[in-house]
Amino acid sequence: MMENQRVLAIIFDLDNTLVDTAGAGRVAIQKVCDLLNSTQVQESHIANICELFLQKLLHESFDPSEGRTIDDVRIRHWYEALQEARGTDPDPALASSCYYTWKNTRLQVLDLSPEVRTLLEELQEKYKLLLLTNGDSQTQWEKIKAVRCEGLFSEVVVGGDHPEQKPALSIFTYCFEHLGVQPRDCIMVGDSLSKDIQGGINAGVKATVWINSDSRCIPPGSVTPDYTVPSVLNLMDVLAELS
């Protein structure tokens, strides 16, 4: 049972919670495939090149103190993917073209749907809203600016600007302090069990809401969210139950 106390604030994740980053990524990869098809790269290598890039992206480690930008790191991912798939050293210009085609397409496609924007505008009238997103500072701020959502939140917090990211307690404590609320006044809404839901539970929020758009099963040993919904657009139902 949830404590009988009114929700004052909602903390939202960004990627695959408010915006379809995965879908935008698929469109971006297809653009790179089209680019590679127009070059001397063998068609049989193209799918493997893109898959190698996505694996490198998934396991990416980035430390800005090393003097490289995230753009440098991701151009290198494409360079290595081209090299590994073809067995020869690629033209660095091709790796750069692949990266900027992927990056720019993803930012162009990424958007806050009219329905989600309307939801946030309605919630803004009753609750304090905060956007809390993990990731490299440059990358996440580029996404936030691309979808033009800053004005919908009391505060926008990007994990890459802080010593620790979700699920660390420190970044949640920072959010509570800047909202001027207690953890029990907040709910956490996100698509990641290990970061959003675990972080919210660790921080002591009133409730956690898991966005499970593709009907995933909760893995054994994972945390259990208080609520599971297929879309952030179902959040009003959760809030009605919590009120």
N, C-alpha and C positions, 0 to 999 in steps of 0.2 A: 504493500500500500504506500502511495506517495503521501508525504506530509501535506496536511490541509493548509497550504499557504499559496498565495497568488504568485504566479510567474511574473517577474518584473523585466527579465532580460532574456534574449535568445542569442546564442552564439552559433554562427553558421560556418561550416566549411565551404570552400569554393568549388574545387574541381570535382565533377561528377556528383555534386550535391545541388548547387545552384546553376551550374553551367555544364554542358555535355563535352567535357574535355576529351574523353575517349572518342566520341564521334568526330570531333574536329580533328583529332589525330589521325583517324582513318582516312579522312578526306585529304589531309596533308601528305600522308604516305602515298596515296594514289597519285598525287601531283608529282611526287618524286619519281614514281614508276614511269609516268608519262615523260618526264625529263630524261630519264635514263634510256627510255625507248628511242629517244631522238638522237642519242649519241652512239658511239661505237661499242657500248657495253652489250654483251650478248644477252639476248632476251632470257635465256635459261638461268642467268646469274641474278637477275633483277630482284626476284622475290627473296632470294637468300640474302642479298645485300641489305634489303629493308628489314628483314627479320634480325639480322646481326646488329643493325643500328638500334632496333627496339630493345634488344637484350642488353646492349650497352647502356641505353638510357635507363632501363629498369634497375640496373645495378650501379648506377652512376654515383661517384663520390666526388664532391666538389668542395675545395677549400679556397676561398677567395684570397687568403693570405699568401698563397703560393704565387700570386702575381699573374694568374691567368683569369680571363673572363669566362663566364658560362658559354659564351659564343665560341671561344677558343676550344673549350673542352668538347663541345658538341660537333664542331667541325672535325675535330680529331676522331670522334666516334664514326663519322661518315667515312673519313679517310681509311680508318682501320677496317671498317665493314667492306669497303671496296677492295682493299688489299687482300683481306682474308678470303673473300668470295672468288676473286679472280686469280689469286696467286701471283700478282705482279703489283709493283708500286704504281698507284694511280696518279693522275694529274691533280695536284692540290687544288687547282681551280674548280675541278669537278666536285670535289668534296665540299668546297665552300658553296657552290651552286646548289648542291643537294640540301645542305643545311638551311640556307636562306629560303629556298623554295618551301621546305618543310615548316620552318618557323613562321614565315610570313603568311602562308596559307592557313596554318592553324589559328593565328591571331585574327585573320580576316573572317574565318568561319565561326569562331567562338562568339557566342552571344548570350545575353540574358533574355530569355523568351518573354514576350509580352505578358504571359500568364504569371511567370515567376516575378517579373517586375511589379505587376499589380498586387500580387501577394505581399511582397515586401513593403510596398507603399501602404497597404492596409495594416500590416503588422506594426509599422512605424508609428501609427497613431496611438497604439496601446502599449507598446513595449520598447525598451532600449534594444537596439540591434547591433551586434558586433560581428565583423567578418574576421575569422581566424584561419589562415591558410599556411600550410607548411610549404617549404621550398626555397630555392635560391631567390634572393631579393629582387634581382633584375627581372628574372623570368616571371615571378608572380605579379610584380607591379605592372609589367607589360600586359599581362592578362587582365588585371583589374582595370587598367585604363582602356583596354580594347573593348570591354563590355560596359564601360561607363556606369559603374555601380557605386562609386565612392559615396555619393550623396545619399544613398539609402541606408547608411550605417552611421551610428554615433562614433564608431572607431573602426579602423581597419588595421589589423595586426598581421604582419608577414613574418613567418618563423625565421627566415634568413636574416632578419634585422635584429635577432635576439640570440643570446648565448645558447638557449635550448629551444627545441620545437616540440609540438605535440608528439607524444602524450605527456611530456614533462610537466610537473606541477607548476614550475616557475612561470611558464608562459600563461597558464590559466590564472595564476594569482595576479599577474600583470593585467590581464583582461578584467578581472573582477574589480581591481582597484580603479582602473580607468572608467569603468561603467558606474562605479560608486555603489556596488551591490555586493551581497554575500553569495557564496556558491549556491546555497539553497534557494536563492531567488532566480536561478538561471536554469535553462535547459540547453543541452548541446546537441546540435543537429549535424550529422555528417555520414559519409559513406564508408569510412574506414573503421573497422572494429578495433584494430590495433592502435590507431592514433586518436580518432575522434571519440569513439565510445570508451575505450580504455582511459583516455585522458580525462574525459568527463567524469567517469566513475572515480578515478584517483583524486580528482579535485573536489568531489563531493557535491556535484550539481544535483538539482532537484530531480531531473530525469534526463535520460539519453534517448535520442531518436535516431535510429539507423535507417539511412536511405538505401534500400536494397532493390535497385531497379531491374536487376537481372535474376532475381529469385535465387540468390546464392544460399547455400546451407551454412549455418554457423559451424566452423570447424571444431572438432573436439578440443577441449581445453581453452577455447577462446572465451572472451567475456560475453555476457548476454545483455543486450540492450533492453531498456525498459519498454521501448516501442519500436516496431519495425513497420515501415511503410514503403510502398514502391516508388513514391515521388515526394519531393518537398511540397508539392501542391496538396498533399494529404495532411499537412501540418495543422490546419485549422481543426481537424477532427481530434487530434492529440490534445491541442490546447483546450478544446471544449471539455475533454475528459479530465484535464488537470485543473480546470477552473472550479 
